[in-house]
Amino acid sequence: MMKDLAITLLGIIGKHLGERGVIKADEMPAAIRKLEAAVQDAKKVHPAEATVHPGKDDEREEEPLHLGQRAYPFLDMLRESVKEGADVMWGV
């Protein structure tokens, strides 16, 4: 499930999940705007698409998670990176 989530969130901001990647500090403001817009659009335009369903390995019956619930921790990380002028990197 986490890989699918990462693919979705990175896709929204125009990035791809690979072994290594980076979101540069100068790309953060646009990435934040795109994610915020996607969360808002998902809430009002396509309620069914605003939901991330638990993976097949998750046997518990819970309410589906909404895109916003999954995007906000990532948004927080991007906002903190903007404050520090730091890049966000993975796989290094």
Helices and strands as residue ranges (DSSP letters): H 2-12, E 21-23, G 25-27, H 28-44, G 47-50, E 51-52, E 65-66, H 67-84, E 88-90
